[in-house]
Amino acid sequence: MSKLLLAFGAAALIAAACSNPPPPSAAAGPAAQTNTAAFDLEELTITELQRRLASGQDTSRSLVEKYLARIEALDHQGPALNSVIELNPEARSDADRLDTERKSGQLRGPLHGIPILIKDNIATSDRMQTTAGSLALAGQPAGKDAFIVARLRDAGVVLLGKTNLSEWANFRDRHSTSGWSGRGGQTRNPYSLDRSPSGSSSGSGTAVAANFAAAAVGTETDGSIVSPSSVAALVGIKPTHGLLSRTGIVPISPSQDTPGPMARTVADAALLLGAMVGSDPADPSTSESSTRGLRDYSASLDASALKGARIGVVRTKLFGYSGPADRLAEAAIEDLKKQGALVVDPANIPTLGKFEDDELSVLTTEFGPALKQYFSWVGPASKVQSLDEVIAFNSSHAAEELPYFGQDLMTISAKSAPPSSPEHQRRLVRYRRAAGPDGIEDVMKRLNLDALIAPTGGPAWHIDLVNGDRFPGDEAAPSSITSVAGYPQITVPMGMYRGLPVGLSFFGRAWSEPLLIKFAYAYEQATKHRKPPTFAPTVDGTRP
């Protein structure tokens, strides 16, 4: 895979680098432990939070207050994780309104009154800004809700705030640092403060791992949900392209972009996913969402689902780049067998490595026009109206926006041919076929498989603003092929290496979320690998 692409893909899990690590004296330590002592919501699931709300032990308002105190203690002070870029000034009043509804017997569903966080490239109609981490968009709220935000509000969630991200969803420069934005600074990994939270949904991953909210919403073009979820011991779901609307989300590529849930359990991620499902007239890709997707994935929470399932292991290119990831994956394979799965090993995909150059060209071609469409959707509230204006803003504010890396992906995109060009259309057909029908579908059909597995990535790498994100080789994560194909992928914790989490990915055919959730849930329940972070200043060893 091209290193241009890896700058925002989940294969960034392979090796090293991202921003400035804090000096050990400024990192977490005894102070962080003191700050967390009174917090009584740690690791609670959405179902457990609902029990507290139903019994009167908590109200939605008290949940909001507890999470806000947690954010102040650990995100703004203590280890200073820097994952929440903005708090919602309306969170308390929204919680009060939902508490009033509860008292009158008006319950909207399993998410009623539950505080969540969303990534700062997803528009909201409240007083929060939507900036994609860029100062070019700072200072003025979008003024309207993204489609999925409207769905979440209807489901009764409380938007607690917005999370930091790799600026412009990590599509600004080939030498970018995951988790850094001009507006938000550097987000840190709560398992080791000197290591990367990965990108681009870095703030969402860190915040949920640190128990700053019940769950969060991220976005992915290639790896940006599953990668930060993997290094934060979370469950992340990258859904089928078209299951969830992108209206009101700062884009990279209409051909690959999608939002998705990030949570501490499969059940919580499935709840959040279902709440966002729905066909959006403004996003034609979602025309099948209301018929192919589900508003309730609870039937997929089957702890015995692996019995008799045919699971294929994709080894070529997806193993071999990280010894720790390989060893944990071998243990995961044995765990799958213990649960009754019929493991087909290997189940290699012959087209891996044959579409990555096409993918990069698709993204650079679509980025500028997609941004212009988003700015038009926002209207006069947007300070910039084109990619060229963003580039000019960055150049004129270089001290704030370009202190560590540049914007060459933006400049390449600005010079690209329009998406209507014949070559772009041919490229779209070619790369989708290579990843989908000739890739994932081909191996699954030949071997009669229900799903495929591979390590999501390796342990988190050191933050390094001098070199940026660096990679030891070509494609080494399943997110590339699932993103190009538009097929679903779920990462679930599969263990720890020297205190650093590593994820296992289940992926398969389009619209197979119910089946993948079943397998991920059964594996999760059998292994229970999720562990909360310790906010360690560093971990032993210099190599992941």
C-alpha positions in Angstrom: 0.0 0.0 0.0 1.2 3.5 -0.8 2.6 5.4 2.2 0.5 8.3 1.0 -2.5 6.2 1.9 -1.1 4.8 5.1 -1.0 8.3 6.5 -4.7 8.0 7.3 -5.2 4.2 7.2 -5.4 1.6 10.0 -2.1 0.2 8.8 -0.6 3.0 10.8 -0.8 0.6 13.6 2.2 -1.2 12.3 5.0 0.9 13.5 6.2 4.1 14.9 5.5 7.7 15.5 3.2 10.6 16.2 3.6 13.8 18.3 5.4 15.3 21.2 5.4 13.0 24.2 5.0 14.8 27.6 8.0 14.7 29.9 7.5 11.9 32.5 7.0 14.5 35.2 4.0 16.0 33.4 2.4 12.6 32.6 -0.1 10.8 34.7 0.8 9.2 38.0 -0.5 9.3 41.5 -2.5 12.4 40.7 -4.5 10.6 38.1 -5.3 7.8 40.5 -6.5 10.3 43.1 -8.7 12.0 40.5 -10.4 8.8 39.5 -11.1 7.5 43.0 -14.6 9.0 43.3 -15.8 8.0 39.8 -18.4 5.3 40.0 -19.2 4.8 36.3 -16.0 3.2 35.2 -16.5 0.5 32.6 -20.3 0.5 33.0 -22.2 -0.5 29.9 -25.1 1.3 28.5 -27.5 -1.4 29.9 -25.9 -0.9 33.3 -26.3 2.8 33.0 -30.0 2.4 32.1 -30.5 0.2 35.2 -29.2 3.1 37.3 -31.5 5.5 35.5 -34.5 3.2 35.9 -33.9 2.7 39.6 -33.3 6.4 40.4 -29.7 5.8 41.5 -28.7 8.2 38.8 -30.4 10.7 36.5 -29.2 11.7 33.0 -28.2 15.0 34.6 -26.1 13.2 37.2 -24.4 11.0 34.6 -23.5 14.2 32.6 -22.1 15.8 35.8 -20.0 12.7 36.6 -18.6 12.4 33.1 -17.8 16.1 33.0 -15.9 15.8 36.3 -14.0 12.8 34.9 -13.1 14.8 31.8 -11.9 17.7 33.9 -9.8 15.5 36.1 -8.1 13.4 33.4 -8.5 15.1 30.0 -7.8 18.7 31.1 -5.7 17.9 34.2 -4.1 14.7 35.5 -2.6 12.8 32.6 -4.0 15.5 30.2 -5.2 13.1 27.5 -6.5 16.0 25.4 -9.2 14.0 23.7 -12.3 16.2 24.1 -11.9 19.3 21.9 -15.1 20.9 23.1 -17.9 20.4 25.7 -21.5 20.9 24.9 -22.9 23.9 26.8 -26.4 22.5 26.3 -25.6 19.0 27.7 -27.0 19.7 31.2 -30.3 21.2 29.8 -30.6 18.4 27.3 -30.2 15.9 30.2 -32.8 17.7 32.3 -35.3 17.5 29.4 -34.7 13.8 29.0 -35.1 13.2 32.7 -38.4 15.0 32.6 -39.5 12.7 29.7 -38.5 9.7 31.8 -40.5 10.9 34.8 -43.6 11.2 32.6 -43.1 7.7 31.1 -41.8 8.8 27.7 -38.8 6.6 27.0 -37.3 6.8 23.6 -35.4 3.5 23.8 -32.2 2.0 25.2 -30.1 5.2 24.6 -32.5 7.5 26.4 -30.5 9.9 28.6 -27.1 8.3 27.8 -24.2 10.7 27.3 -22.0 10.1 24.3 -19.3 12.0 22.4 -18.9 12.6 18.7 -16.0 13.4 16.5 -15.4 17.1 15.6 -16.0 16.6 11.9 -19.7 15.8 12.5 -22.0 18.9 12.4 -24.4 19.8 15.2 -27.1 22.4 15.5 -26.2 23.4 19.0 -23.5 25.9 20.1 -20.6 23.6 19.5 -18.3 24.2 16.5 -17.6 21.7 13.8 -14.0 22.1 12.6 -12.4 18.8 11.7 -9.7 20.1 14.0 -8.8 23.0 11.7 -8.6 26.6 12.7 -9.9 27.4 9.2 -13.4 26.2 10.4 -13.2 27.5 14.0 -15.3 30.2 15.4 -18.7 29.5 14.0 -21.1 26.6 14.7 -22.5 24.7 11.7 -26.0 25.6 12.8 -27.6 22.3 11.8 -27.4 18.6 12.6 -25.8 15.9 10.5 -28.3 13.3 9.6 -26.9 10.8 12.1 -26.9 13.4 14.8 -30.6 13.9 14.3 -31.1 10.2 14.6 -29.1 10.1 17.8 -31.1 13.0 19.3 -34.3 11.1 18.4 -33.0 8.1 20.2 -32.5 10.2 23.3 -28.7 10.5 23.6 -27.1 13.5 25.3 -24.3 14.9 23.2 -21.7 15.5 25.9 -19.1 17.1 23.6 -16.9 16.7 20.6 -13.6 14.8 20.3 -10.3 15.8 18.9 -9.1 14.1 15.7 -6.2 13.9 13.3 -6.8 17.2 11.5 -9.0 16.9 8.4 -9.4 13.2 9.3 -5.7 12.7 8.6 -5.9 13.8 5.0 -3.7 16.8 5.0 -0.2 15.6 4.5 1.8 12.4 3.9 4.0 13.1 6.9 1.2 13.8 9.4 1.0 12.9 13.1 -2.0 10.9 14.2 -4.1 12.5 16.8 -2.8 16.1 16.2 -4.9 19.0 15.1 -4.3 22.7 14.9 -7.3 23.4 17.0 -7.0 20.6 19.5 -3.3 19.8 19.8 -2.1 16.3 20.5 -4.3 13.5 21.9 -2.5 10.9 23.9 -3.0 7.2 24.3 -4.4 6.4 27.8 -2.5 3.1 28.0 0.9 4.8 27.5 1.0 8.6 27.3 4.0 8.6 25.0 2.3 6.4 22.4 -0.1 7.3 19.6 -3.9 7.2 20.0 -3.9 6.5 16.2 -6.1 8.3 13.8 -8.1 9.8 12.7 -10.8 9.2 15.3 -8.1 9.5 18.0 -10.1 11.6 20.4 -13.1 9.3 20.2 -10.9 6.2 21.0 -9.0 7.8 23.9 -12.2 9.3 25.4 -14.2 6.1 25.4 -11.2 4.0 26.7 -10.8 6.5 29.5 -14.5 6.4 30.4 -15.3 10.0 29.5 -18.7 8.9 28.0 -20.7 5.7 27.5 -19.6 5.5 23.8 -18.6 7.7 20.9 -19.0 8.2 17.2 -16.0 8.2 14.8 -15.6 8.3 11.1 -13.6 6.2 8.7 -12.2 6.5 5.2 -9.6 3.8 5.7 -8.9 2.6 9.2 -9.9 5.7 11.2 -12.5 3.9 13.4 -10.9 0.4 13.7 -7.3 1.6 14.2 -7.9 3.9 17.2 -10.3 1.4 18.6 -7.7 -1.4 18.4 -5.0 0.6 20.3 -7.5 1.6 22.9 -9.0 -1.8 23.7 -12.4 -0.8 22.2 -14.9 -2.3 19.9 -15.2 -0.3 16.7 -17.6 -0.9 13.8 -16.8 0.3 10.3 -20.2 -0.4 8.6 -21.1 -1.3 5.1 -20.8 1.8 2.9 -24.3 3.2 2.7 -25.6 1.9 6.0 -25.1 5.3 7.7 -25.5 8.7 6.2 -22.6 11.1 5.6 -24.7 14.3 5.3 -23.3 17.0 7.6 -19.9 15.2 8.0 -16.7 16.9 6.8 -15.7 14.6 4.0 -12.7 13.0 2.3 -14.3 10.7 -0.2 -18.0 9.9 -0.9 -16.8 6.6 -2.3 -15.4 5.4 1.1 -16.4 7.7 4.0 -18.6 6.4 6.7 -19.4 7.1 10.4 -19.5 4.4 12.9 -19.7 3.6 16.7 -16.8 3.1 19.1 -17.6 1.6 22.5 -16.2 -0.6 25.3 -18.4 -3.6 24.4 -19.9 -5.2 21.3 -23.4 -4.7 22.8 -22.9 -1.0 23.3 -21.4 -0.5 19.8 -24.4 -2.4 18.3 -26.9 -0.2 20.2 -25.2 2.9 18.9 -25.0 1.6 15.3 -28.7 0.8 15.2 -29.6 4.2 16.4 -27.9 5.8 13.4 -29.3 3.5 10.7 -31.7 5.0 8.2 -32.0 6.1 4.5 -31.2 9.8 3.9 -32.6 11.4 0.8 -29.6 13.7 0.7 -27.2 10.8 0.6 -28.1 8.4 -2.2 -25.7 5.8 -1.0 -28.1 5.1 1.9 -31.0 4.1 -0.3 -30.9 0.5 1.0 -30.2 1.4 4.6 -33.7 1.2 5.9 -34.3 -2.2 4.3 -30.9 -3.8 4.6 -29.9 -2.3 8.0 -31.4 -2.9 11.4 -32.5 -0.4 14.1 -32.0 -3.2 16.7 -29.1 -5.5 16.6 -29.8 -7.2 19.9 -30.7 -10.5 18.2 -27.0 -10.7 17.2 -25.8 -10.8 20.8 -25.5 -14.6 20.8 -22.6 -15.9 22.9 -22.8 -19.3 21.1 -22.7 -17.9 17.6 -19.2 -19.2 16.7 -20.3 -22.8 17.0 -20.2 -24.2 13.5 -19.2 -20.9 11.9 -16.6 -21.1 9.1 -14.0 -18.4 9.8 -11.1 -17.8 7.4 -7.7 -16.5 8.4 -6.2 -14.0 6.0 -2.5 -14.4 6.5 -0.7 -13.1 3.4 0.1 -9.4 3.9 -2.1 -9.2 7.1 0.3 -11.2 9.3 4.1 -10.8 9.6 4.6 -7.1 10.3 4.2 -7.3 14.1 5.3 -10.2 16.3 3.1 -9.3 19.2 0.0 -9.0 16.9 0.8 -12.4 15.3 1.2 -14.1 18.7 -2.1 -12.7 20.0 -3.8 -13.6 16.7 -2.6 -17.2 17.0 -4.1 -17.4 20.5 -7.3 -15.8 19.2 -7.5 -18.6 16.5 -7.3 -21.2 19.2 -10.0 -19.4 21.2 -12.3 -19.4 18.1 -11.8 -23.2 17.8 -12.6 -23.7 21.4 -15.9 -21.9 20.8 -16.7 -24.4 18.0 -15.7 -22.4 15.0 -14.4 -24.2 11.9 -11.2 -22.2 11.2 -10.0 -22.3 7.5 -6.3 -21.4 7.6 -5.1 -19.8 5.4 -7.9 -18.0 3.5 -5.8 -15.5 1.6 -7.1 -12.7 -0.6 -5.2 -12.7 -3.9 -5.9 -9.1 -4.8 -4.4 -7.5 -1.6 -1.8 -5.0 -2.7 -3.3 -4.5 -6.2 -5.6 -1.6 -5.6 -3.9 0.8 -3.3 -2.6 3.3 -5.9 -6.1 3.5 -7.3 -7.5 4.1 -3.8 -5.2 7.1 -3.2 -6.1 8.6 -6.6 -9.8 8.2 -5.9 -9.4 10.0 -2.6 -7.4 12.9 -3.9 -9.8 13.3 -6.8 -12.9 13.3 -4.6 -11.6 15.4 -1.7 -11.9 18.9 -3.1 -15.3 18.6 -4.7 -16.7 16.8 -1.6 -15.4 19.6 0.7 -17.0 22.2 -1.5 -20.3 20.4 -1.3 -20.0 20.3 2.5 -19.2 24.0 2.7 -22.3 24.7 0.6 -24.4 22.6 3.0 -23.1 24.6 5.9 -23.7 27.9 4.0 -22.5 31.3 5.0 -21.5 30.0 8.5 -18.4 28.5 6.9 -15.4 30.8 6.9 -14.0 29.0 3.9 -15.8 27.7 0.8 -13.3 25.6 -1.1 -10.1 23.5 -0.7 -8.1 26.3 -2.2 -9.3 28.6 0.5 -8.3 26.0 3.2 -4.8 25.7 1.7 -4.5 29.5 1.6 -5.6 29.8 5.2 -3.1 27.2 6.4 -0.3 29.0 4.6 -1.2 32.3 6.1 -1.5 30.8 9.6 1.5 28.5 9.3 2.7 29.0 12.9 -0.5 27.5 14.2 -1.5 25.1 11.4 1.9 24.0 9.9 4.3 23.8 12.8 5.1 20.0 12.3 3.9 18.9 8.9 2.6 20.4 5.7 -0.4 19.9 3.4 0.8 18.1 0.4 -2.2 15.8 0.2 -4.4 18.9 0.0 -2.3 20.4 -2.8 -2.3 17.2 -4.7 -6.1 17.0 -4.4 -6.5 20.6 -5.5 -4.7 19.8 -8.8 -6.6 16.6 -9.5 -9.0 16.0 -12.4 -12.7 16.2 -11.6 -14.6 13.1 -10.3 -16.5 13.1 -13.6 -13.4 12.3 -15.6 -13.4 9.0 -17.5 -10.2 7.8 -15.8 -11.7 8.4 -12.3 -14.8 6.4 -13.3 -12.7 3.5 -14.7 -10.6 3.6 -11.5 -13.6 3.4 -9.3 -14.9 0.3 -11.1 -11.4 -1.3 -11.1 -10.5 -0.8 -7.4 -13.9 -1.8 -6.1 -13.9 -5.0 -8.1 -10.4 -5.9 -7.0 -11.3 -5.4 -3.3 -14.9 -6.7 -3.4 -16.0 -9.3 -6.0 -12.5 -10.4 -6.9 -11.2 -10.1 -3.3 -13.3 -10.6 -0.2 -16.2 -12.2 -2.0 -14.1 -14.5 -4.1 -12.2 -16.1 -1.2 -15.4 -16.4 0.9 -17.3 -18.1 -1.9 -14.5 -20.5 -2.8 -14.0 -21.6 0.8 -17.6 -21.3 1.9 -16.8 -18.9 4.7 -19.0 -16.9 7.0 -16.4 -14.3 7.9 -12.7 -13.5 7.7 -10.3 -12.5 10.5 -6.9 -10.8 10.8 -5.2 -8.6 13.3 -6.6 -5.1 13.2 -3.0 -3.8 13.6 -0.1 -3.9 16.0 0.5 -2.2 19.3 0.5 1.6 19.4 3.7 3.3 18.3 5.6 6.2 19.9 4.5 9.7 19.3 7.1 11.6 17.2 6.4 15.0 15.7 9.8 15.1 14.1 9.3 12.2 11.8 5.5 11.9 11.8 3.9 8.5 11.3 6.3 6.0 9.8 5.6 2.5 8.5 7.9 -0.6 8.0 6.2 -1.9 4.8 3.2 -2.1 2.6 -0.4 -2.9 3.5 -0.7 -4.6 6.8 -4.2 -4.1 8.0 -7.6 -5.3 6.8 -9.1 -1.8 6.8 -7.7 -1.1 3.3 -9.6 -3.8 1.5 -12.8 -3.4 3.5 -12.8 0.4 2.9 -12.2 0.1 -0.8 -14.9 -2.7 -1.1 -17.3 -0.8 1.1 -17.7 -3.9 3.3 -18.1 -4.0 7.1 -15.4 -4.6 9.6 -15.5 -5.0 13.4 -12.5 -4.8 15.7 -12.7 -6.3 19.2 -9.9 -6.5 21.9 -7.8 -9.7 21.5 -5.2 -9.1 24.2 -2.4 -6.9 25.5 1.3 -6.7 24.8 3.3 -5.0 27.6 0.2 -3.1 28.6 -0.7 -2.0 25.0 -4.0 -3.3 23.5 -4.3 -5.1 20.2 -7.5 -5.8 18.3 -8.8 -8.7 16.2 -10.9 -7.8 13.1 -13.9 -9.8 11.8 -14.9 -8.7 8.2 -17.0 -10.0 5.4 -19.6 -9.3 2.7 -21.7 -6.2 2.4 -24.6 -5.9 4.8 -23.3 -8.7 7.0 -23.2 -6.6 10.2 -25.7 -8.9 12.0 -23.4 -11.9 11.4 -20.2 -10.1 12.2 -21.6 -8.7 15.4 -22.6 -12.2 16.4 -19.1 -13.5 15.9 -17.4 -10.5 17.6 -19.8 -10.8 20.6 -19.2 -14.5 21.0 -15.5 -14.0 20.9 -15.7 -11.1 23.3 -17.8 -13.0 25.8 -15.5 -16.0 25.7 -12.2 -14.0 26.2 -13.0 -10.7 28.0 -9.8 -9.1 26.9 -10.9 -5.5 27.5 -8.9 -3.8 30.3 -9.3 -0.2 31.4 -6.3 2.1 30.9 -3.7 2.8 33.6 -2.5 6.2 32.2 1.1 5.0 32.4 3.7 7.6 31.4 5.4 4.9 29.3 5.6 1.1 29.1 8.6 -1.2 29.2 10.4 -1.8 26.0 11.2 0.5 23.0 9.7 -1.6 20.2 6.1 -2.7 19.9 
